[in-house]
Amino acid sequence: MPITSLSQLDKNGSYTYSEYLQWQFEEFVELIKGKIFEIPTPYTQHQQVVGNLYGIIGFYLRRKKYLIFGRPFDVRLPTYDANGELMPDTKTVVQPDICVICDPTKIDERGCNGVPDMVIEVLSPSTAKKDLNEKFNLYEEVGVSEYWIVFPEAKTVSIYLLEGHKYALLGHFGHLQQPGPLQVRTLPELEVELEDVFENVV
């Protein structure tokens, strides 16, 4: 029997990407190590910031080999068993607000099969805990080199860079903290001004 509603799934169950592909409901969800996380409808501030950042980075990447994608866009990340062996059917599929991928061979008709080089998550009240905890730990574990966490209400950006196997905080950037500009380490020639990130954000 096809799964046509999120309510048909056990929220405490564990699922794989193969099962995820069979679901036919309208809600957007992510899988993190088999656990379901529903993606709520984003707030206006969230969408404004995502649009600003996508426009800035996307404009810079014109006619370059690197790729940028925004949600909805499936990113399949590797899952390892208890022995550290790579599982053939991943249990982790996320939809970052923005991701930059430097290796175009990771892209297929279903999204990105592999680890992005840079991920940006813009916090909403309903997703903040996940972005600051589950996703932070996940991106660190799988090796996302650069992770930006954007706080629309505070108008600040926290940037983490992977050093070895752990994230190191580059800085908390905001008009009342470090004023920027924001250096994109994945794209060394690109600097982003804070006022452009939060332009017209109410």
C-alpha positions in Angstrom: 0.0 0.0 0.0 1.5 3.3 -1.0 2.4 5.9 1.7 0.4 9.0 0.8 0.4 10.8 4.1 3.1 11.6 6.6 0.7 10.3 9.3 1.1 6.8 8.0 4.8 6.7 9.0 6.1 5.9 12.5 7.9 9.0 13.6 10.1 6.9 15.8 10.9 4.4 13.0 14.1 4.2 11.0 14.0 4.6 7.2 16.3 4.5 4.2 16.6 6.5 1.0 14.9 3.7 -1.0 11.9 3.9 1.2 12.0 7.7 1.1 11.7 7.5 -2.7 8.4 5.6 -2.4 6.6 8.2 -0.4 3.9 10.1 -2.2 2.8 12.7 0.3 3.0 16.5 -0.2 5.0 17.3 2.9 8.7 17.8 2.7 10.8 15.8 5.0 14.5 15.0 5.7 16.1 11.8 6.9 19.0 12.1 9.4 20.4 8.7 10.2 17.0 7.2 9.4 15.0 9.5 11.6 12.2 11.6 10.0 12.3 15.4 10.3 9.4 17.4 8.8 10.3 20.6 7.0 7.8 23.3 8.0 6.7 26.2 5.8 9.4 28.8 6.1 8.8 32.3 7.6 9.1 35.5 5.4 12.4 36.5 7.0 13.8 33.1 6.3 12.9 33.3 2.6 14.2 36.9 2.3 17.7 35.9 3.6 17.8 32.7 1.5 16.9 34.8 -1.6 19.6 37.4 -0.8 22.4 34.8 -0.2 21.4 32.7 -3.2 21.4 35.8 -5.4 24.9 36.9 -4.2 26.6 33.5 -4.5 24.7 32.5 -7.6 25.8 35.7 -9.4 29.4 35.1 -8.4 29.2 31.5 -9.8 27.9 32.5 -13.2 30.0 30.8 -15.9 32.0 28.9 -13.2 32.1 25.2 -12.8 30.9 25.2 -9.2 27.2 24.7 -8.6 24.7 26.2 -6.2 21.3 24.7 -5.2 18.5 25.8 -2.9 15.7 23.8 -1.2 13.9 21.7 -2.2 16.9 19.8 -3.4 17.8 16.3 -2.1 21.4 15.8 -0.8 22.2 12.2 0.0 24.9 11.9 2.5 26.9 8.7 3.4 25.7 6.5 6.2 28.1 4.1 8.0 27.2 1.0 10.0 28.4 0.2 13.5 31.6 -1.2 12.1 32.4 2.0 10.1 31.5 0.4 6.8 29.6 2.5 4.2 26.0 1.4 3.8 24.8 0.9 0.2 21.4 2.4 1.0 21.9 5.7 2.8 19.7 6.7 5.7 20.4 10.4 5.4 18.8 12.8 2.9 18.7 16.5 3.7 17.5 19.6 2.0 19.9 22.5 3.0 18.6 26.0 2.4 21.7 26.6 0.2 24.5 24.3 -0.8 27.6 24.8 -3.0 29.1 21.8 -4.8 32.5 22.1 -6.4 32.5 18.6 -8.0 29.7 18.5 -10.6 30.0 14.7 -10.9 28.2 14.5 -7.6 25.0 15.8 -9.3 22.5 13.4 -10.8 18.8 13.5 -11.7 17.8 13.1 -8.1 20.0 15.8 -6.6 23.4 15.6 -5.0 24.9 12.2 -4.2 27.8 13.1 -1.9 29.0 15.8 0.5 28.6 19.5 -0.5 31.6 21.8 0.0 29.5 24.5 1.7 26.1 24.5 3.4 24.1 27.5 4.6 21.1 27.0 6.9 18.9 30.0 7.8 17.2 29.5 11.1 13.5 29.5 11.7 11.9 29.1 15.1 10.8 25.6 14.2 14.1 24.5 12.7 16.7 26.2 14.9 17.2 23.2 17.2 17.8 20.8 14.3 20.1 23.2 12.5 22.2 23.9 15.6 22.3 20.3 16.8 21.5 17.4 14.5 22.6 19.1 11.3 25.6 20.7 12.9 26.8 17.3 14.1 25.9 15.6 10.8 27.7 18.1 8.6 30.8 17.9 10.8 30.7 14.1 10.7 30.4 13.7 6.9 32.9 16.5 6.2 31.1 19.6 4.9 34.0 22.0 4.8 32.1 25.2 5.5 28.9 25.6 7.4 27.1 29.0 7.8 24.3 29.4 10.3 22.2 32.5 9.7 20.0 34.1 12.4 17.5 36.4 10.6 16.0 38.0 13.7 19.4 38.9 15.3 20.9 39.6 11.8 24.0 37.6 12.5 25.9 34.9 10.8 28.0 32.2 12.5 30.7 30.6 10.2 32.3 27.2 11.0 35.2 25.7 9.1 36.2 22.1 9.3 39.6 21.6 10.8 40.5 17.9 10.8 37.3 16.2 11.9 35.8 19.1 14.0 34.3 22.4 13.3 36.2 25.5 14.4 34.3 28.8 14.7 35.6 31.4 12.4 33.4 34.0 13.9 30.0 35.4 14.9 29.3 38.2 12.4 26.8 41.0 13.1 26.7 44.8 13.2 27.1 44.7 17.0 29.7 41.9 16.9 32.2 41.3 14.1 31.0 43.6 11.3 32.4 41.5 8.4 32.7 41.3 5.5 32.1 37.6 5.4 34.8 35.7 3.6 33.6 32.6 1.8 36.5 30.1 2.2 35.0 27.7 -0.3 35.1 30.5 -2.9 38.2 32.5 -1.8 37.6 35.5 -4.2 34.1 36.1 -2.8 33.3 38.4 0.1 29.8 39.0 1.3 28.7 42.2 3.1 26.3 41.8 6.0 24.0 44.5 4.8 23.5 42.5 1.6 22.6 39.4 3.5 19.9 41.2 5.4 18.8 43.7 2.7 15.1 44.4 3.0 14.7 41.8 5.8 11.9 43.1 8.1 
